[in-house]
């Protein structure tokens, strides 16, 4: 049975594997008398494509918040970020808030458990990211 790729699997590798399986599935649409020898897909290819798409969807979804943060820190306005996401500026801010809240929670759990190098975002960084959400729709971060 196919399952999504492990979390640390590079997206480029997943895309390459998806292309291989998907190409074989697309070959199923070719006529039986297609003049060239092609490899045709099977159930394993279909399941692999489903699992890889799910893995890539999760990876891309998980990276949204950090990329929004980077865009605003690099000088994008909320209206620009919103246009890139095809949402409103308030929805883009909400996305960043949800991401940073998750990162803060991750940090708090790691600190409470005594982890030497906690993951997530410490309180100072958390405040700095939240400050980005206070920028106006057409206001770019300075410095």
N, C-alpha and C positions, 0 to 999 in steps of 0.2 A: 504494500500500500504506500502511496506517495504521501509525504507530509511536507509542510513548509520547511524551507531551508533553515538551519540554525541561525540565531540572531546575528552572529558575526560574519555571515557569508556575504562577501562583496556583491553589491548590486550588479556590477558588470558581469560577474560570473553567472548570476541568476538570469540575466538577460540573454547571455549566450546560450545557456541550457534551454531556456524557454524557446528561443529561435529554432534550435535544433528539433525539439519535439513538435513545435507548431508547424514547421516546414513539412514534416512528415504527415501531420494531420491535414494540411492543405493539399497534399498530394492525393488524398482520398477523393478529391473533387475532380481529378483528372480522369479522362475516359480510359476504359480498359485497354484500348488500342493506342494509347499515348506512345509516340514513336521512340521515346527515350526511356532507359531504365531509371526508375525512381524508387526510393524507399517509401513505402506507405505506412501511415500511422496505425497504431493499435491502441488497445485500452490503456496500456502503460503510458503511452504518449499523452493520451487525454488526461489521465490522472496527474501526470507530471506537470502538464500545463496549468491545470487547476491549482495544484499545490504551489507552483512557482509564482503564479499570479497573486495568490494570497500572501505569500511571503514578501513579494515586492510591494504589494499594497500596504502591508504592515510597516515595512521599512520606510516607505515614502511618507506614510502618515506620521510615524514617530519623529521624522526629521523636520516636519513642518514648523514646529515652534522654534527650534534653534535657527532655522533659516530666516524666519520672520524677524527674530531678534537680530541676526546679523545684518539683514537688509536695513533695519531702522538704525542700528548702530553705525552703519556705513553711510547713512545720509538719506535713505529713502523716506518719503513721507508716508503717512498712513493711507492716504488716497492712492499712492503708487502701489503699496503693498496690497491694498484691497483690490485694486485692478488686476494685479498678478494672480490673486487668489479667486477672483470673480465673486467677491463678497463685498459687504459694506465695510467702511473703516471701523465701525464699532465691532463688527464680527471679527475683523482681523485683530483688533485689540483683545477681544475675548479669547481668541485662539492663543495669543501670547500669554495672557493671564493664566489660562488653564495649564499651559505648558510649564510656566515658571512655578505655579503652585505645586505641580507634580514634582518638579526638581527640588523645591524646598522641602516637600514631604520626604522625598528620598534621602536628602541630606539629614533631616531630623532623625529618621530611622537609623541611619548609619552612625550618627553621633551617639544616639541612645544605646546602640548595641556595642559601642566602644571601638568601632572600626577606626584604624589609624589614619587612613586616607579616605574620608567619607566622599561618596559620590554626590551628585546633585549640586545645589547652589546654596552657599552660606547666606546668612542674614543680610550682609552688606551687599552682596551681589544681587540678592533677591530685591532689595530696595532699589538698586540701580535699574534693574530690568522693569520693575513696576513704574519707575519714573518715566520710562519710554512711552508707556501707555497714556501718559498725561499730555504728550505732545498733541498739538492741534492737527487736524486732518491734513493740512498743507504745510506743516511746520517740520523742517528737517532738524535732526540732532546736530549740534555744533560741537566740534572738537573731537 
